[in-house]
Amino acid sequence: MWLAISLETVFEGGRVPEWLRQFERDPEGALTSLLASGADLGHLQAAEPSTLLWDWLELLRNTEFPQLLDETLAQ
């Protein structure tokens, strides 16, 4: 769980979106389900996937998330 500590810190003990937890476990599967609009995003369900990714990239810019997202998209 490479993002666990970072996620907890970034979200300051608040609710970490489940999709980010899924991405931590299975980046390719999580990204595929998000882009195919099949991801369970809970209270974020109404948001556009690209908007969520952009927001999470900004929020998690100082973690391993941007690099892993880039590598996953490249695959």
PQR file with spaces between the fields and no chain letter, atoms N, CA, C, O and H, PARSE charges and radii, in Angstrom:
ATOM       1  N    MET     1       0.834   -1.180    0.000 -0.4000 1.5000
ATOM       2  CA   MET     1       0.000    0.000    0.000 -0.0000 2.0000
ATOM       3  C    MET     1       0.879    1.243    0.000  0.5500 1.7000
ATOM       4  O    MET     1       1.064    1.884    1.034 -0.5500 1.4000
ATOM       5  N    TRP     2       1.402    1.567   -1.135 -0.4000 1.5000
ATOM       6  CA   TRP     2       2.341    2.676   -1.254 -0.0000 2.0000
ATOM       7  C    TRP     2       1.705    4.036   -1.044  0.5500 1.7000
ATOM       8  O    TRP     2       2.393    4.983   -0.662 -0.5500 1.4000
ATOM       9  H    TRP     2       1.252    1.046   -1.976  0.4000 1.0000
ATOM      10  N    LEU     3       0.401    4.155   -1.286 -0.4000 1.5000
ATOM      11  CA   LEU     3      -0.272    5.439   -1.120 -0.0000 2.0000
ATOM      12  C    LEU     3      -0.928    5.615    0.245  0.5500 1.7000
ATOM      13  O    LEU     3      -1.360    6.718    0.576 -0.5500 1.4000
ATOM      14  H    LEU     3      -0.158    3.385   -1.597  0.4000 1.0000
ATOM      15  N    ALA     4      -1.011    4.563    1.036 -0.4000 1.5000
ATOM      16  CA   ALA     4      -1.813    4.606    2.261 -0.0000 2.0000
ATOM      17  C    ALA     4      -1.471    5.781    3.165  0.5500 1.7000
ATOM      18  O    ALA     4      -2.359    6.539    3.554 -0.5500 1.4000
ATOM      19  H    ALA     4      -0.659    3.667    0.766  0.4000 1.0000
ATOM      20  N    ILE     5      -0.226    5.937    3.496 -0.4000 1.5000
ATOM      21  CA   ILE     5       0.154    7.019    4.386 -0.0000 2.0000
ATOM      22  C    ILE     5      -0.095    8.358    3.703  0.5500 1.7000
ATOM      23  O    ILE     5      -0.622    9.281    4.325 -0.5500 1.4000
ATOM      24  H    ILE     5       0.495    5.321    3.180  0.4000 1.0000
ATOM      25  N    SER     6       0.273    8.471    2.454 -0.4000 1.5000
ATOM      26  CA   SER     6       0.060    9.712    1.723 -0.0000 2.0000
ATOM      27  C    SER     6      -1.421   10.060    1.628  0.5500 1.7000
ATOM      28  O    SER     6      -1.794   11.216    1.827 -0.5500 1.4000
ATOM      29  H    SER     6       0.701    7.721    1.949  0.4000 1.0000
ATOM      30  N    LEU     7      -2.262    9.090    1.332 -0.4000 1.5000
ATOM      31  CA   LEU     7      -3.691    9.350    1.214 -0.0000 2.0000
ATOM      32  C    LEU     7      -4.264    9.833    2.540  0.5500 1.7000
ATOM      33  O    LEU     7      -5.025   10.800    2.578 -0.5500 1.4000
ATOM      34  H    LEU     7      -1.959    8.151    1.170  0.4000 1.0000
ATOM      35  N    GLU     8      -3.903    9.166    3.616 -0.4000 1.5000
ATOM      36  CA   GLU     8      -4.394    9.564    4.932 -0.0000 2.0000
ATOM      37  C    GLU     8      -3.944   10.982    5.269  0.5500 1.7000
ATOM      38  O    GLU     8      -4.708   11.764    5.834 -0.5500 1.4000
ATOM      39  H    GLU     8      -3.285    8.380    3.585  0.4000 1.0000
ATOM      40  N    THR     9      -2.724   11.302    4.925 -0.4000 1.5000
ATOM      41  CA   THR     9      -2.192   12.636    5.195 -0.0000 2.0000
ATOM      42  C    THR     9      -2.888   13.679    4.337  0.5500 1.7000
ATOM      43  O    THR     9      -3.322   14.712    4.846 -0.5500 1.4000
ATOM      44  H    THR     9      -2.103   10.667    4.466  0.4000 1.0000
ATOM      45  N    VAL    10      -2.999   13.419    3.045 -0.4000 1.5000
ATOM      46  CA   VAL    10      -3.611   14.377    2.127 -0.0000 2.0000
ATOM      47  C    VAL    10      -5.070   14.632    2.485  0.5500 1.7000
ATOM      48  O    VAL    10      -5.529   15.774    2.458 -0.5500 1.4000
ATOM      49  H    VAL    10      -2.646   12.580    2.632  0.4000 1.0000
ATOM      50  N    PHE    11      -5.793   13.579    2.818 -0.4000 1.5000
ATOM      51  CA   PHE    11      -7.208   13.731    3.141 -0.0000 2.0000
ATOM      52  C    PHE    11      -7.436   14.047    4.625  0.5500 1.7000
ATOM      53  O    PHE    11      -8.576   14.079    5.089 -0.5500 1.4000
ATOM      54  H    PHE    11      -5.421   12.652    2.840  0.4000 1.0000
ATOM      55  N    GLU    12      -6.349   14.278    5.358 -0.4000 1.5000
ATOM      56  CA   GLU    12      -6.371   14.713    6.754 -0.0000 2.0000
ATOM      57  C    GLU    12      -7.336   13.912    7.618  0.5500 1.7000
ATOM      58  O    GLU    12      -8.104   14.481    8.392 -0.5500 1.4000
ATOM      59  H    GLU    12      -5.423   14.251    4.980  0.4000 1.0000
ATOM      60  N    GLY    13      -7.293   12.607    7.485 -0.4000 1.5000
ATOM      61  CA   GLY    13      -8.147   11.753    8.296 -0.0000 2.0000
ATOM      62  C    GLY    13      -9.578   11.675    7.808  0.5500 1.7000
ATOM      63  O    GLY    13     -10.394   10.957    8.386 -0.5500 1.4000
ATOM      64  H    GLY    13      -6.669   12.145    6.855  0.4000 1.0000
ATOM      65  N    GLY    14      -9.892   12.406    6.750 -0.4000 1.5000
ATOM      66  CA   GLY    14     -11.241   12.372    6.178 -0.0000 2.0000
ATOM      67  C    GLY    14     -11.415   11.149    5.299  0.5500 1.7000
ATOM      68  O    GLY    14     -10.545   10.281    5.232 -0.5500 1.4000
ATOM      69  H    GLY    14      -9.229   12.989    6.280  0.4000 1.0000
ATOM      70  N    ARG    15     -12.523   11.098    4.645 -0.4000 1.5000
ATOM      71  CA   ARG    15     -12.865    9.949    3.793 -0.0000 2.0000
ATOM      72  C    ARG    15     -12.032    9.958    2.518  0.5500 1.7000
ATOM      73  O    ARG    15     -12.109   10.894    1.721 -0.5500 1.4000
ATOM      74  H    ARG    15     -13.230   11.803    4.699  0.4000 1.0000
ATOM      75  N    VAL    16     -11.248    8.927    2.336 -0.4000 1.5000
ATOM      76  CA   VAL    16     -10.451    8.755    1.118 -0.0000 2.0000
ATOM      77  C    VAL    16     -11.362    8.104    0.079  0.5500 1.7000
ATOM      78  O    VAL    16     -11.972    7.074    0.364 -0.5500 1.4000
ATOM      79  H    VAL    16     -11.185    8.167    2.984  0.4000 1.0000
ATOM      80  N    PRO    17     -11.468    8.682   -1.115 -0.5600 1.5000
ATOM      81  CA   PRO    17     -12.317    8.065   -2.142  0.2800 2.0000
ATOM      82  C    PRO    17     -11.920    6.600   -2.395  0.5500 1.7000
ATOM      83  O    PRO    17     -10.742    6.278   -2.551 -0.5500 1.4000
ATOM      84  N    GLU    18     -12.920    5.740   -2.431 -0.4000 1.5000
ATOM      85  CA   GLU    18     -12.678    4.303   -2.604 -0.0000 2.0000
ATOM      86  C    GLU    18     -11.940    4.013   -3.914  0.5500 1.7000
ATOM      87  O    GLU    18     -11.147    3.074   -3.982 -0.5500 1.4000
ATOM      88  H    GLU    18     -13.876    6.002   -2.304  0.4000 1.0000
ATOM      89  N    TRP    19     -12.197    4.812   -4.948 -0.4000 1.5000
ATOM      90  CA   TRP    19     -11.507    4.574   -6.214 -0.0000 2.0000
ATOM      91  C    TRP    19     -10.002    4.685   -6.041  0.5500 1.7000
ATOM      92  O    TRP    19      -9.260    3.913   -6.647 -0.5500 1.4000
ATOM      93  H    TRP    19     -12.842    5.575   -4.893  0.4000 1.0000
ATOM      94  N    LEU    20      -9.536    5.620   -5.234 -0.4000 1.5000
ATOM      95  CA   LEU    20      -8.095    5.749   -4.993 -0.0000 2.0000
ATOM      96  C    LEU    20      -7.551    4.525   -4.279  0.5500 1.7000
ATOM      97  O    LEU    20      -6.426    4.101   -4.546 -0.5500 1.4000
ATOM      98  H    LEU    20     -10.139    6.248   -4.741  0.4000 1.0000
ATOM      99  N    ARG    21      -8.330    3.955   -3.379 -0.4000 1.5000
ATOM     100  CA   ARG    21      -7.920    2.702   -2.709 -0.0000 2.0000
ATOM     101  C    ARG    21      -7.829    1.571   -3.738  0.5500 1.7000
ATOM     102  O    ARG    21      -6.894    0.771   -3.722 -0.5500 1.4000
ATOM     103  H    ARG    21      -9.244    4.299   -3.162  0.4000 1.0000
ATOM     104  N    GLN    22      -8.826    1.523   -4.637 -0.4000 1.5000
ATOM     105  CA   GLN    22      -8.813    0.498   -5.681 -0.0000 2.0000
ATOM     106  C    GLN    22      -7.610    0.696   -6.599  0.5500 1.7000
ATOM     107  O    GLN    22      -6.948   -0.274   -6.970 -0.5500 1.4000
ATOM     108  H    GLN    22      -9.586    2.173   -4.651  0.4000 1.0000
ATOM     109  N    PHE    23      -7.323    1.942   -6.965 -0.4000 1.5000
ATOM     110  CA   PHE    23      -6.182    2.244   -7.822 -0.0000 2.0000
ATOM     111  C    PHE    23      -4.879    1.803   -7.155  0.5500 1.7000
ATOM     112  O    PHE    23      -3.952    1.348   -7.825 -0.5500 1.4000
ATOM     113  H    PHE    23      -7.860    2.729   -6.663  0.4000 1.0000
ATOM     114  N    GLU    24      -4.820    1.939   -5.855 -0.4000 1.5000
ATOM     115  CA   GLU    24      -3.651    1.515   -5.097 -0.0000 2.0000
ATOM     116  C    GLU    24      -3.438    0.003   -5.220  0.5500 1.7000
ATOM     117  O    GLU    24      -2.304   -0.465   -5.318 -0.5500 1.4000
ATOM     118  H    GLU    24      -5.572    2.309   -5.311  0.4000 1.0000
ATOM     119  N    ARG    25      -4.536   -0.752   -5.215 -0.4000 1.5000
ATOM     120  CA   ARG    25      -4.459   -2.215   -5.302 -0.0000 2.0000
ATOM     121  C    ARG    25      -4.310   -2.721   -6.732  0.5500 1.7000
ATOM     122  O    ARG    25      -3.566   -3.668   -6.985 -0.5500 1.4000
ATOM     123  H    ARG    25      -5.458   -0.371   -5.136  0.4000 1.0000
ATOM     124  N    ASP    26      -5.020   -2.087   -7.669 -0.4000 1.5000
ATOM     125  CA   ASP    26      -5.081   -2.557   -9.053 -0.0000 2.0000
ATOM     126  C    ASP    26      -5.181   -1.358   -9.992  0.5500 1.7000
ATOM     127  O    ASP    26      -6.272   -1.036  -10.464 -0.5500 1.4000
ATOM     128  H    ASP    26      -5.625   -1.317   -7.463  0.4000 1.0000
ATOM     129  N    PRO    27      -4.061   -0.692  -10.270 -0.5600 1.5000
ATOM     130  CA   PRO    27      -4.113    0.519  -11.080  0.2800 2.0000
ATOM     131  C    PRO    27      -4.804    0.346  -12.430  0.5500 1.7000
ATOM     132  O    PRO    27      -5.645    1.165  -12.802 -0.5500 1.4000
ATOM     133  N    GLU    28      -4.461   -0.700  -13.159 -0.4000 1.5000
ATOM     134  CA   GLU    28      -5.032   -0.892  -14.490 -0.0000 2.0000
ATOM     135  C    GLU    28      -6.533   -1.138  -14.430  0.5500 1.7000
ATOM     136  O    GLU    28      -7.291   -0.549  -15.201 -0.5500 1.4000
ATOM     137  H    GLU    28      -3.778   -1.365  -12.857  0.4000 1.0000
ATOM     138  N    GLY    29      -6.960   -1.994  -13.530 -0.4000 1.5000
ATOM     139  CA   GLY    29      -8.390   -2.284  -13.392 -0.0000 2.0000
ATOM     140  C    GLY    29      -9.183   -1.071  -12.954  0.5500 1.7000
ATOM     141  O    GLY    29     -10.279   -0.826  -13.458 -0.5500 1.4000
ATOM     142  H    GLY    29      -6.344   -2.473  -12.904  0.4000 1.0000
ATOM     143  N    ALA    30      -8.638   -0.309  -12.020 -0.4000 1.5000
ATOM     144  CA   ALA    30      -9.323    0.887  -11.527 -0.0000 2.0000
ATOM     145  C    ALA    30      -9.449    1.926  -12.631  0.5500 1.7000
ATOM     146  O    ALA    30     -10.507    2.533  -12.800 -0.5500 1.4000
ATOM     147  H    ALA    30      -7.747   -0.507  -11.610  0.4000 1.0000
ATOM     148  N    LEU    31      -8.384    2.126  -13.374 -0.4000 1.5000
ATOM     149  CA   LEU    31      -8.408    3.124  -14.443 -0.0000 2.0000
ATOM     150  C    LEU    31      -9.373    2.713  -15.546  0.5500 1.7000
ATOM     151  O    LEU    31     -10.121    3.541  -16.066 -0.5500 1.4000
ATOM     152  H    LEU    31      -7.525    1.633  -13.237  0.4000 1.0000
ATOM     153  N    THR    32      -9.354    1.448  -15.895 -0.4000 1.5000
ATOM     154  CA   THR    32     -10.280    0.948  -16.919 -0.0000 2.0000
ATOM     155  C    THR    32     -11.722    1.171  -16.494  0.5500 1.7000
ATOM     156  O    THR    32     -12.536    1.645  -17.287 -0.5500 1.4000
ATOM     157  H    THR    32      -8.747    0.775  -15.473  0.4000 1.0000
ATOM     158  N    SER    33     -12.045    0.836  -15.256 -0.4000 1.5000
ATOM     159  CA   SER    33     -13.432    1.003  -14.804 -0.0000 2.0000
ATOM     160  C    SER    33     -13.818    2.477  -14.721  0.5500 1.7000
ATOM     161  O    SER    33     -14.964    2.827  -15.004 -0.5500 1.4000
ATOM     162  H    SER    33     -11.384    0.451  -14.612  0.4000 1.0000
ATOM     163  N    LEU    34     -12.880    3.345  -14.339 -0.4000 1.5000
ATOM     164  CA   LEU    34     -13.183    4.775  -14.284 -0.0000 2.0000
ATOM     165  C    LEU    34     -13.452    5.332  -15.669  0.5500 1.7000
ATOM     166  O    LEU    34     -14.439    6.040  -15.870 -0.5500 1.4000
ATOM     167  H    LEU    34     -11.950    3.060  -14.110  0.4000 1.0000
ATOM     168  N    LEU    35     -12.597    5.027  -16.616 -0.4000 1.5000
ATOM     169  CA   LEU    35     -12.743    5.571  -17.969 -0.0000 2.0000
ATOM     170  C    LEU    35     -13.923    4.972  -18.730  0.5500 1.7000
ATOM     171  O    LEU    35     -14.438    5.585  -19.666 -0.5500 1.4000
ATOM     172  H    LEU    35     -11.795    4.452  -16.453  0.4000 1.0000
ATOM     173  N    ALA    36     -14.344    3.789  -18.333 -0.4000 1.5000
ATOM     174  CA   ALA    36     -15.507    3.158  -18.957 -0.0000 2.0000
ATOM     175  C    ALA    36     -16.797    3.504  -18.206  0.5500 1.7000
ATOM     176  O    ALA    36     -17.856    2.935  -18.470 -0.5500 1.4000
ATOM     177  H    ALA    36     -13.926    3.292  -17.573  0.4000 1.0000
ATOM     178  N    SER    37     -16.685    4.450  -17.261 -0.4000 1.5000
ATOM     179  CA   SER    37     -17.823    4.896  -16.444 -0.0000 2.0000
ATOM     180  C    SER    37     -18.438    3.767  -15.643  0.5500 1.7000
ATOM     181  O    SER    37     -19.635    3.789  -15.357 -0.5500 1.4000
ATOM     182  H    SER    37     -15.825    4.912  -17.046  0.4000 1.0000
ATOM     183  N    GLY    38     -17.634    2.782  -15.278 -0.4000 1.5000
ATOM     184  CA   GLY    38     -18.145    1.675  -14.485 -0.0000 2.0000
ATOM     185  C    GLY    38     -17.671    1.693  -13.047  0.5500 1.7000
ATOM     186  O    GLY    38     -17.985    0.785  -12.278 -0.5500 1.4000
ATOM     187  H    GLY    38     -16.662    2.764  -15.510  0.4000 1.0000
ATOM     188  N    ALA    39     -16.921    2.711  -12.675 -0.4000 1.5000
ATOM     189  CA   ALA    39     -16.375    2.780  -11.324 -0.0000 2.0000
ATOM     190  C    ALA    39     -17.435    3.260  -10.339  0.5500 1.7000
ATOM     191  O    ALA    39     -18.233    4.146  -10.645 -0.5500 1.4000
ATOM     192  H    ALA    39     -16.666    3.449  -13.300  0.4000 1.0000
ATOM     193  N    ASP    40     -17.427    2.662   -9.157 -0.4000 1.5000
ATOM     194  CA   ASP    40     -18.287    3.116   -8.078 -0.0000 2.0000
ATOM     195  C    ASP    40     -17.572    4.278   -7.396  0.5500 1.7000
ATOM     196  O    ASP    40     -16.587    4.080   -6.685 -0.5500 1.4000
ATOM     197  H    ASP    40     -16.779    1.943   -8.908  0.4000 1.0000
ATOM     198  N    LEU    41     -18.072    5.485   -7.616 -0.4000 1.5000
ATOM     199  CA   LEU    41     -17.423    6.681   -7.085 -0.0000 2.0000
ATOM     200  C    LEU    41     -18.166    7.280   -5.899  0.5500 1.7000
ATOM     201  O    LEU    41     -17.842    8.374   -5.439 -0.5500 1.4000
ATOM     202  H    LEU    41     -18.873    5.646   -8.194  0.4000 1.0000
ATOM     203  N    GLY    42     -19.161    6.555   -5.411 -0.4000 1.5000
ATOM     204  CA   GLY    42     -19.898    7.044   -4.248 -0.0000 2.0000
ATOM     205  C    GLY    42     -20.450    8.428   -4.483  0.5500 1.7000
ATOM     206  O    GLY    42     -21.113    8.673   -5.491 -0.5500 1.4000
ATOM     207  H    GLY    42     -19.425    5.666   -5.785  0.4000 1.0000
ATOM     208  N    HIS    43     -20.182    9.342   -3.555 -0.4000 1.5000
ATOM     209  CA   HIS    43     -20.722   10.698   -3.639 -0.0000 2.0000
ATOM     210  C    HIS    43     -20.114   11.506   -4.786  0.5500 1.7000
ATOM     211  O    HIS    43     -20.590   12.601   -5.084 -0.5500 1.4000
ATOM     212  H    HIS    43     -19.644    9.143   -2.736  0.4000 1.0000
ATOM     213  N    LEU    44     -19.078   10.986   -5.428 -0.4000 1.5000
ATOM     214  CA   LEU    44     -18.445   11.666   -6.560 -0.0000 2.0000
ATOM     215  C    LEU    44     -18.972   11.167   -7.908  0.5500 1.7000
ATOM     216  O    LEU    44     -18.460   11.562   -8.955 -0.5500 1.4000
ATOM     217  H    LEU    44     -18.692   10.096   -5.186  0.4000 1.0000
ATOM     218  N    GLN    45     -19.975   10.316   -7.890 -0.4000 1.5000
ATOM     219  CA   GLN    45     -20.480    9.655   -9.091 -0.0000 2.0000
ATOM     220  C    GLN    45     -20.880   10.622  -10.196  0.5500 1.7000
ATOM     221  O    GLN    45     -20.742   10.293  -11.375 -0.5500 1.4000
ATOM     222  H    GLN    45     -20.391    9.995   -7.039  0.4000 1.0000
ATOM     223  N    ALA    46     -21.369   11.798   -9.847 -0.4000 1.5000
ATOM     224  CA   ALA    46     -21.834   12.745  -10.861 -0.0000 2.0000
ATOM     225  C    ALA    46     -20.689   13.454  -11.580  0.5500 1.7000
ATOM     226  O    ALA    46     -20.903   14.074  -12.622 -0.5500 1.4000
ATOM     227  H    ALA    46     -21.481   12.065   -8.890  0.4000 1.0000
ATOM     228  N    ALA    47     -19.494   13.369  -11.041 -0.4000 1.5000
ATOM     229  CA   ALA    47     -18.347   14.066  -11.641 -0.0000 2.0000
ATOM     230  C    ALA    47     -17.859   13.340  -12.888  0.5500 1.7000
ATOM     231  O    ALA    47     -17.987   12.122  -13.007 -0.5500 1.4000
ATOM     232  H    ALA    47     -19.321   12.866  -10.194  0.4000 1.0000
ATOM     233  N    GLU    48     -17.303   14.104  -13.806 -0.4000 1.5000
ATOM     234  CA   GLU    48     -16.692   13.531  -14.999 -0.0000 2.0000
ATOM     235  C    GLU    48     -15.385   12.840  -14.608  0.5500 1.7000
ATOM     236  O    GLU    48     -14.613   13.397  -13.828 -0.5500 1.4000
ATOM     237  H    GLU    48     -17.199   15.094  -13.709  0.4000 1.0000
ATOM     238  N    PRO    49     -15.120   11.642  -15.129 -0.5600 1.5000
ATOM     239  CA   PRO    49     -13.874   10.940  -14.792  0.2800 2.0000
ATOM     240  C    PRO    49     -12.621   11.781  -15.042  0.5500 1.7000
ATOM     241  O    PRO    49     -11.698   11.773  -14.228 -0.5500 1.4000
ATOM     242  N    SER    50     -12.585   12.498  -16.154 -0.4000 1.5000
ATOM     243  CA   SER    50     -11.396   13.297  -16.448 -0.0000 2.0000
ATOM     244  C    SER    50     -11.219   14.424  -15.430  0.5500 1.7000
ATOM     245  O    SER    50     -10.091   14.779  -15.087 -0.5500 1.4000
ATOM     246  H    SER    50     -13.335   12.504  -16.815  0.4000 1.0000
ATOM     247  N    THR    51     -12.317   14.978  -14.954 -0.4000 1.5000
ATOM     248  CA   THR    51     -12.248   16.032  -13.933 -0.0000 2.0000
ATOM     249  C    THR    51     -11.727   15.460  -12.624  0.5500 1.7000
ATOM     250  O    THR    51     -10.896   16.077  -11.958 -0.5500 1.4000
ATOM     251  H    THR    51     -13.233   14.689  -15.233  0.4000 1.0000
ATOM     252  N    LEU    52     -12.211   14.288  -12.258 -0.4000 1.5000
ATOM     253  CA   LEU    52     -11.724   13.649  -11.033 -0.0000 2.0000
ATOM     254  C    LEU    52     -10.233   13.354  -11.122  0.5500 1.7000
ATOM     255  O    LEU    52      -9.490   13.631  -10.181 -0.5500 1.4000
ATOM     256  H    LEU    52     -12.886   13.787  -12.799  0.4000 1.0000
ATOM     257  N    LEU    53      -9.793   12.802  -12.232 -0.4000 1.5000
ATOM     258  CA   LEU    53      -8.370   12.502  -12.386 -0.0000 2.0000
ATOM     259  C    LEU    53      -7.540   13.767  -12.276  0.5500 1.7000
ATOM     260  O    LEU    53      -6.506   13.775  -11.609 -0.5500 1.4000
ATOM     261  H    LEU    53     -10.397   12.577  -12.997  0.4000 1.0000
ATOM     262  N    TRP    54      -7.976   14.821  -12.915 -0.4000 1.5000
ATOM     263  CA   TRP    54      -7.245   16.088  -12.853 -0.0000 2.0000
ATOM     264  C    TRP    54      -7.176   16.607  -11.411  0.5500 1.7000
ATOM     265  O    TRP    54      -6.119   17.035  -10.949 -0.5500 1.4000
ATOM     266  H    TRP    54      -8.816   14.815  -13.457  0.4000 1.0000
ATOM     267  N    ASP    55      -8.316   16.563  -10.705 -0.4000 1.5000
ATOM     268  CA   ASP    55      -8.351   17.007   -9.308 -0.0000 2.0000
ATOM     269  C    ASP    55      -7.441   16.161   -8.438  0.5500 1.7000
ATOM     270  O    ASP    55      -6.716   16.693   -7.597 -0.5500 1.4000
ATOM     271  H    ASP    55      -9.176   16.215  -11.080  0.4000 1.0000
ATOM     272  N    TRP    56      -7.471   14.838   -8.632 -0.4000 1.5000
ATOM     273  CA   TRP    56      -6.624   13.957   -7.829 -0.0000 2.0000
ATOM     274  C    TRP    56      -5.149   14.142   -8.167  0.5500 1.7000
ATOM     275  O    TRP    56      -4.292   14.057   -7.288 -0.5500 1.4000
ATOM     276  H    TRP    56      -8.060   14.406   -9.315  0.4000 1.0000
ATOM     277  N    LEU    57      -4.854   14.395   -9.436 -0.4000 1.5000
ATOM     278  CA   LEU    57      -3.456   14.681   -9.806 -0.0000 2.0000
ATOM     279  C    LEU    57      -2.954   15.921   -9.076  0.5500 1.7000
ATOM     280  O    LEU    57      -1.837   15.937   -8.559 -0.5500 1.4000
ATOM     281  H    LEU    57      -5.551   14.464  -10.150  0.4000 1.0000
ATOM     282  N    GLU    58      -3.765   16.933   -9.038 -0.4000 1.5000
ATOM     283  CA   GLU    58      -3.377   18.169   -8.345 -0.0000 2.0000
ATOM     284  C    GLU    58      -3.224   17.928   -6.842  0.5500 1.7000
ATOM     285  O    GLU    58      -2.241   18.348   -6.231 -0.5500 1.4000
ATOM     286  H    GLU    58      -4.672   16.920   -9.458  0.4000 1.0000
ATOM     287  N    LEU    59      -4.194   17.258   -6.269 -0.4000 1.5000
ATOM     288  CA   LEU    59      -4.189   17.002   -4.833 -0.0000 2.0000
ATOM     289  C    LEU    59      -3.045   16.081   -4.412  0.5500 1.7000
ATOM     290  O    LEU    59      -2.450   16.260   -3.350 -0.5500 1.4000
ATOM     291  H    LEU    59      -4.993   16.917   -6.766  0.4000 1.0000
ATOM     292  N    LEU    60      -2.747   15.094   -5.257 -0.4000 1.5000
ATOM     293  CA   LEU    60      -1.745   14.073   -4.919 -0.0000 2.0000
ATOM     294  C    LEU    60      -0.432   14.277   -5.665  0.5500 1.7000
ATOM     295  O    LEU    60       0.333   13.329   -5.839 -0.5500 1.4000
ATOM     296  H    LEU    60      -3.231   14.949   -6.120  0.4000 1.0000
ATOM     297  N    ARG    61      -0.165   15.490   -6.102 -0.4000 1.5000
ATOM     298  CA   ARG    61       1.026   15.772   -6.918 -0.0000 2.0000
ATOM     299  C    ARG    61       2.336   15.436   -6.213  0.5500 1.7000
ATOM     300  O    ARG    61       3.336   15.178   -6.882 -0.5500 1.4000
ATOM     301  H    ARG    61      -0.786   16.261   -5.960  0.4000 1.0000
ATOM     302  N    ASN    62       2.359   15.431   -4.894 -0.4000 1.5000
ATOM     303  CA   ASN    62       3.585   15.142   -4.153 -0.0000 2.0000
ATOM     304  C    ASN    62       3.644   13.697   -3.664  0.5500 1.7000
ATOM     305  O    ASN    62       4.376   13.381   -2.726 -0.5500 1.4000
ATOM     306  H    ASN    62       1.547   15.640   -4.350  0.4000 1.0000
ATOM     307  N    THR    63       2.875   12.833   -4.299 -0.4000 1.5000
ATOM     308  CA   THR    63       2.902   11.403   -3.971 -0.0000 2.0000
ATOM     309  C    THR    63       3.345   10.639   -5.211  0.5500 1.7000
ATOM     310  O    THR    63       3.745   11.233   -6.212 -0.5500 1.4000
ATOM     311  H    THR    63       2.281   13.090   -5.061  0.4000 1.0000
ATOM     312  N    GLU    64       3.270    9.337   -5.133 -0.4000 1.5000
ATOM     313  CA   GLU    64       3.612    8.478   -6.269 -0.0000 2.0000
ATOM     314  C    GLU    64       2.475    8.371   -7.280  0.5500 1.7000
ATOM     315  O    GLU    64       2.645    7.774   -8.344 -0.5500 1.4000
ATOM     316  H    GLU    64       2.945    8.854   -4.320  0.4000 1.0000
ATOM     317  N    PHE    65       1.315    8.945   -6.955 -0.4000 1.5000
ATOM     318  CA   PHE    65       0.136    8.821   -7.808 -0.0000 2.0000
ATOM     319  C    PHE    65       0.363    9.303   -9.240  0.5500 1.7000
ATOM     320  O    PHE    65       0.033    8.563  -10.167 -0.5500 1.4000
ATOM     321  H    PHE    65       1.176    9.429   -6.092  0.4000 1.0000
ATOM     322  N    PRO    66       0.905   10.497   -9.474 -0.5600 1.5000
ATOM     323  CA   PRO    66       1.078   10.947  -10.867  0.2800 2.0000
ATOM     324  C    PRO    66       1.940   10.005  -11.711  0.5500 1.7000
ATOM     325  O    PRO    66       1.625    9.741  -12.871 -0.5500 1.4000
ATOM     326  N    GLN    67       2.999    9.514  -11.139 -0.4000 1.5000
ATOM     327  CA   GLN    67       3.882    8.608  -11.889 -0.0000 2.0000
ATOM     328  C    GLN    67       3.177    7.286  -12.194  0.5500 1.7000
ATOM     329  O    GLN    67       3.261    6.779  -13.313 -0.5500 1.4000
ATOM     330  H    GLN    67       3.255    9.728  -10.197  0.4000 1.0000
ATOM     331  N    LEU    68       2.486    6.732  -11.203 -0.4000 1.5000
ATOM     332  CA   LEU    68       1.789    5.470  -11.435 -0.0000 2.0000
ATOM     333  C    LEU    68       0.648    5.646  -12.429  0.5500 1.7000
ATOM     334  O    LEU    68       0.406    4.762  -13.251 -0.5500 1.4000
ATOM     335  H    LEU    68       2.417    7.144  -10.294  0.4000 1.0000
ATOM     336  N    LEU    69      -0.049    6.764  -12.368 -0.4000 1.5000
ATOM     337  CA   LEU    69      -1.121    7.020  -13.329 -0.0000 2.0000
ATOM     338  C    LEU    69      -0.541    7.105  -14.733  0.5500 1.7000
ATOM     339  O    LEU    69      -1.094    6.533  -15.672 -0.5500 1.4000
ATOM     340  H    LEU    69       0.147    7.482  -11.701  0.4000 1.0000
ATOM     341  N    ASP    70       0.564    7.813  -14.880 -0.4000 1.5000
ATOM     342  CA   ASP    70       1.218    7.935  -16.176 -0.0000 2.0000
ATOM     343  C    ASP    70       1.647    6.570  -16.709  0.5500 1.7000
ATOM     344  O    ASP    70       1.430    6.260  -17.880 -0.5500 1.4000
ATOM     345  H    ASP    70       1.014    8.278  -14.117  0.4000 1.0000
ATOM     346  N    GLU    71       2.247    5.772  -15.861 -0.4000 1.5000
ATOM     347  CA   GLU    71       2.687    4.429  -16.286 -0.0000 2.0000
ATOM     348  C    GLU    71       1.502    3.562  -16.667  0.5500 1.7000
ATOM     349  O    GLU    71       1.568    2.803  -17.634 -0.5500 1.4000
ATOM     350  H    GLU    71       2.423    6.024  -14.910  0.4000 1.0000
ATOM     351  N    THR    72       0.422    3.669  -15.912 -0.4000 1.5000
ATOM     352  CA   THR    72      -0.775    2.865  -16.188 -0.0000 2.0000
ATOM     353  C    THR    72      -1.416    3.295  -17.501  0.5500 1.7000
ATOM     354  O    THR    72      -1.832    2.451  -18.294 -0.5500 1.4000
ATOM     355  H    THR    72       0.368    4.285  -15.126  0.4000 1.0000
ATOM     356  N    LEU    73      -1.496    4.589  -17.735 -0.4000 1.5000
ATOM     357  CA   LEU    73      -2.058    5.089  -18.997 -0.0000 2.0000
ATOM     358  C    LEU    73      -1.186    4.661  -20.187  0.5500 1.7000
ATOM     359  O    LEU    73      -1.709    4.375  -21.265 -0.5500 1.4000
ATOM     360  H    LEU    73      -1.157    5.275  -17.091  0.4000 1.0000
ATOM     361  N    ALA    74       0.107    4.617  -20.000 -0.4000 1.5000
ATOM     362  CA   ALA    74       1.019    4.225  -21.076 -0.0000 2.0000
ATOM     363  C    ALA    74       0.845    2.760  -21.467  0.5500 1.7000
ATOM     364  O    ALA    74       1.115    2.386  -22.608 -0.5500 1.4000
ATOM     365  H    ALA    74       0.532    4.849  -19.124  0.4000 1.0000
ATOM     366  N    GLN    75       0.401    1.941  -20.538 -0.4000 1.5000
ATOM     367  CA   GLN    75       0.205    0.519  -20.821 -0.0000 2.0000
ATOM     368  C    GLN    75      -1.016    0.363  -21.688  0.5500 1.7000
ATOM     369  O    GLN    75      -1.375   -0.757  -22.054 -0.5500 1.4000
ATOM     370  H    GLN    75       0.181    2.245  -19.611  0.4000 1.0000
